Amino acid sequence: MDYKFDFGPVWDGMPGLLMGCLGTLYLALAGMVLATIIGIGGVILRDSRFPPFRWLIKSFVELIRNTPFLVQCYFIFFALPLLGEQLGVLMFDFGLTDKAGNVLRLSPTATAVIALGVNGGAYAIEIIRGGVQAVSKGQIEAGLALGLHRAQVFRLIVLKPALRAIYPSLTSQFTLLTLTTSVASAIAAYELTSVAEDINGRTFRTFEIYFTVTLMYLAISTLMALLFNAISRRYFSYPVK
């Protein structure tokens, strides 16, 4: 096979690929924020005194961790609108239909952010919960003895030491979440892989395109690692004596 390498189409499509990188970063950062919110909220409910909350979070974690991310994207993008058609009145009450009663479908980008947040949140719940359980009960009891409310104890005494302990694991999960954004191309979300697929469909320079995309994902992962290290030094490093 006489294959001649030609990176010309890659160079011509570089502006689109760079915009795709920005799309990937947007999906990743938005997904991380949502995952962190879900993770912290899930830990609070997971350790709630009310059994239904605990069962709900346990079921959520098991469901998300044991189903493929692609299936979760398809469910949110395709299945939820069909469910809304069966529950039209209920969906309208929550503002998810237009004035004509037609169920609104989430955009691919919104779907990707929600799916990334939900998927990452399920893993974040267990990671953060492990850090919370590592905090000494004596510190919690001391906070309560000083007159702090439980919410204040959680925020001031439990959360930051827990995040410091699990920060490497949490950021590793978020790096994986960043790479998982490529799956969102299956629902036409605008990100690096979807742009690469479009260019490849027009030029058929598969090796050159995906070789370049591989390097771009490596650069994105390196950038995220530098960002996480900077956050760690700023907020989670121990004071120098």
C-alpha positions as CSV (number, residue, x, y, z in Angstrom):
1,M,0.0,0.0,0.0
2,D,1.5,3.3,-1.2
3,Y,0.2,5.8,1.4
4,K,1.5,9.3,1.2
5,F,1.2,11.5,4.3
6,D,-0.5,14.8,3.7
7,F,-1.1,17.1,6.7
8,G,-2.4,19.9,4.4
9,P,-6.1,19.1,5.2
10,V,-5.2,19.2,8.9
11,W,-3.6,22.6,8.6
12,D,-6.5,23.9,6.7
13,G,-8.9,22.6,9.3
14,M,-6.7,23.8,12.3
15,P,-9.0,26.8,13.1
16,G,-11.9,24.4,13.5
17,L,-9.9,21.9,15.5
18,L,-8.8,24.7,17.9
19,M,-12.4,25.8,18.3
20,G,-13.2,22.1,19.0
21,C,-10.5,22.2,21.8
22,L,-12.4,25.1,23.3
23,G,-15.6,23.2,23.0
24,T,-14.0,20.2,24.8
25,L,-12.7,22.5,27.6
26,Y,-16.1,24.0,28.0
27,L,-17.8,20.6,28.3
28,A,-15.1,19.4,30.7
29,L,-15.2,22.4,33.0
30,A,-19.0,22.6,33.1
31,G,-19.2,18.9,33.7
32,M,-16.7,19.2,36.5
33,V,-18.6,22.0,38.2
34,L,-21.9,20.0,38.0
35,A,-20.1,16.8,39.1
36,T,-18.7,18.6,42.2
37,I,-22.1,20.0,43.2
38,I,-23.7,16.5,42.8
39,G,-20.8,14.9,44.6
40,I,-21.0,17.2,47.7
41,G,-24.8,17.2,47.7
42,G,-24.8,13.4,47.3
43,V,-22.5,12.9,50.3
44,I,-24.7,15.0,52.5
45,L,-27.8,13.0,51.5
46,R,-25.9,9.7,51.5
47,D,-25.1,10.2,55.2
48,S,-28.6,11.7,56.0
49,R,-30.7,10.4,58.9
50,F,-33.5,9.7,56.5
51,P,-33.3,6.2,55.0
52,P,-35.1,7.2,51.7
53,F,-32.3,9.7,50.9
54,R,-29.6,7.2,51.6
55,W,-31.3,4.6,49.4
56,L,-31.9,7.1,46.6
57,I,-28.2,8.1,46.5
58,K,-27.0,4.5,46.7
59,S,-29.3,3.5,43.8
60,F,-28.1,6.6,41.8
61,V,-24.4,5.7,42.3
62,E,-24.9,2.0,41.4
63,L,-27.0,2.9,38.3
64,I,-24.6,5.4,36.9
65,R,-21.4,3.5,37.7
66,N,-22.8,0.3,36.1
67,T,-24.1,1.7,32.8
68,P,-22.0,3.0,29.9
69,F,-21.6,6.8,29.5
70,L,-22.8,6.6,25.9
71,V,-26.1,5.0,26.9
72,Q,-26.6,7.7,29.5
73,C,-26.1,10.3,26.8
74,Y,-28.6,8.6,24.5
75,F,-31.1,8.3,27.3
76,I,-31.0,12.0,28.2
77,F,-31.0,13.1,24.6
78,F,-33.5,10.6,23.0
79,A,-35.4,8.9,25.8
80,L,-36.3,11.8,28.1
81,P,-38.3,13.7,25.4
82,L,-40.2,10.5,24.6
83,L,-41.0,10.2,28.3
84,G,-42.1,13.8,28.3
85,E,-44.6,13.1,25.5
86,Q,-46.2,10.5,27.8
87,L,-46.2,12.9,30.7
88,G,-47.1,16.0,28.8
89,V,-49.0,17.8,31.6
90,L,-46.3,17.0,34.2
91,M,-43.6,18.1,31.9
92,F,-45.4,21.4,31.1
93,D,-45.7,22.1,34.8
94,F,-41.9,22.0,35.0
95,G,-41.5,24.2,32.0
96,L,-40.1,21.6,29.7
97,T,-42.7,22.1,26.9
98,D,-43.4,25.1,24.7
99,K,-46.8,26.9,24.6
100,A,-48.1,24.4,22.0
101,G,-47.4,21.5,24.3
102,N,-44.5,20.1,22.4
103,V,-41.8,18.6,24.5
104,L,-38.5,20.5,24.3
105,R,-35.4,18.5,23.5
106,L,-32.1,19.5,25.1
107,S,-29.4,20.7,22.8
108,P,-26.4,18.3,22.2
109,T,-24.1,20.5,24.3
110,A,-26.6,20.8,27.2
111,T,-27.1,17.1,27.1
112,A,-23.3,16.4,27.1
113,V,-22.8,18.8,30.1
114,I,-25.6,17.1,32.1
115,A,-24.4,13.6,31.2
116,L,-20.8,14.4,32.2
117,G,-22.0,16.0,35.4
118,V,-24.2,13.1,36.4
119,N,-21.6,10.5,35.4
120,G,-18.8,12.4,37.2
121,G,-21.0,13.1,40.1
122,A,-21.7,9.5,40.8
123,Y,-18.0,8.8,41.1
124,A,-17.4,12.0,43.0
125,I,-19.9,11.0,45.7
126,E,-17.9,7.9,46.6
127,I,-14.5,9.7,46.4
128,I,-15.7,12.6,48.6
129,R,-17.5,10.3,50.9
130,G,-14.2,8.4,51.5
131,G,-12.5,11.6,52.4
132,V,-15.3,12.7,54.7
133,Q,-15.1,9.4,56.6
134,A,-11.4,9.9,57.0
135,V,-12.0,13.0,59.1
136,S,-11.7,12.2,62.8
137,K,-15.0,12.1,64.7
138,G,-13.3,14.0,67.5
139,Q,-12.9,17.0,65.3
140,I,-16.6,16.9,64.4
141,E,-17.6,16.6,68.1
142,A,-15.3,19.5,69.0
143,G,-17.0,21.7,66.4
144,L,-20.4,20.8,67.8
145,A,-19.2,21.4,71.3
146,L,-18.1,24.9,70.2
147,G,-21.7,25.6,69.2
148,L,-21.4,25.3,65.4
149,H,-24.3,24.0,63.5
150,R,-23.9,20.8,61.6
151,A,-23.8,22.6,58.3
152,Q,-21.0,24.8,59.6
153,V,-19.2,21.8,60.9
154,F,-19.4,20.1,57.5
155,R,-18.2,23.2,55.7
156,L,-15.5,24.4,58.0
157,I,-14.2,21.3,59.7
158,V,-15.1,18.3,57.4
159,L,-15.1,19.4,53.8
160,K,-11.7,21.1,53.3
161,P,-9.7,18.4,55.1
162,A,-11.7,15.8,53.1
163,L,-11.0,17.5,49.8
164,R,-7.3,17.8,50.6
165,A,-7.2,14.1,51.3
166,I,-9.0,13.0,48.1
167,Y,-7.9,15.8,45.8
168,P,-5.5,13.6,43.8
169,S,-8.2,10.9,43.2
170,L,-10.8,13.5,42.4
171,T,-8.7,15.3,39.9
172,S,-7.7,12.0,38.3
173,Q,-11.4,11.3,37.8
174,F,-11.9,14.8,36.4
175,T,-9.1,14.2,33.9
176,L,-10.8,11.0,32.8
177,L,-14.0,13.0,32.5
178,T,-12.2,15.5,30.2
179,L,-11.3,12.7,27.9
180,T,-14.8,11.2,28.1
181,T,-16.1,14.3,26.4
182,S,-15.1,12.7,23.1
183,V,-18.0,10.3,23.5
184,A,-20.4,13.3,23.2
185,S,-19.6,13.4,19.5
186,A,-22.1,10.6,19.2
187,I,-24.9,13.1,19.8
188,A,-23.2,15.8,17.7
189,A,-22.1,17.9,20.6
190,Y,-19.5,20.5,19.5
191,E,-16.1,19.3,20.7
192,L,-12.8,18.2,19.3
193,T,-13.7,14.7,18.2
194,S,-16.9,15.8,16.4
195,V,-14.8,18.4,14.5
196,A,-12.2,15.8,13.6
197,E,-15.0,13.5,12.3
198,D,-16.4,16.2,10.1
199,I,-12.9,17.0,8.6
200,N,-12.2,13.3,8.1
201,G,-15.5,12.9,6.4
202,R,-14.6,15.6,3.9
203,T,-10.9,14.8,3.4
204,F,-10.4,11.1,4.3
205,R,-7.0,11.8,5.8
206,T,-7.7,9.6,8.8
207,F,-4.2,9.1,10.1
208,E,-3.1,12.7,9.9
209,I,-6.3,14.0,11.5
210,Y,-6.5,11.6,14.4
211,F,-2.7,11.8,15.0
212,T,-3.1,15.5,15.4
213,V,-6.2,15.1,17.6
214,T,-4.3,12.7,19.8
215,L,-1.7,15.3,20.4
216,M,-4.4,17.9,21.1
217,Y,-6.0,15.7,23.8
218,L,-2.6,15.1,25.3
219,A,-2.1,18.9,25.4
220,I,-5.6,19.4,27.0
221,S,-4.8,16.8,29.7
222,T,-1.5,18.4,30.4
223,L,-3.2,21.8,30.7
224,M,-5.8,20.4,33.1
225,A,-3.0,18.8,35.2
226,L,-1.3,22.2,35.5
227,L,-4.5,23.8,36.5
228,F,-5.2,21.2,39.1
229,N,-1.7,21.5,40.5
230,A,-2.1,25.3,40.7
231,I,-5.4,24.9,42.6
232,S,-3.7,22.4,44.9
233,R,-0.9,24.7,45.8
234,R,-3.3,27.6,46.3
235,Y,-6.0,26.0,48.4
236,F,-4.9,22.6,49.7
237,S,-1.2,22.8,50.5
238,Y,-0.1,22.7,54.1
239,P,1.4,25.9,55.6
240,V,5.2,26.0,55.4
241,K,6.7,26.1,58.9
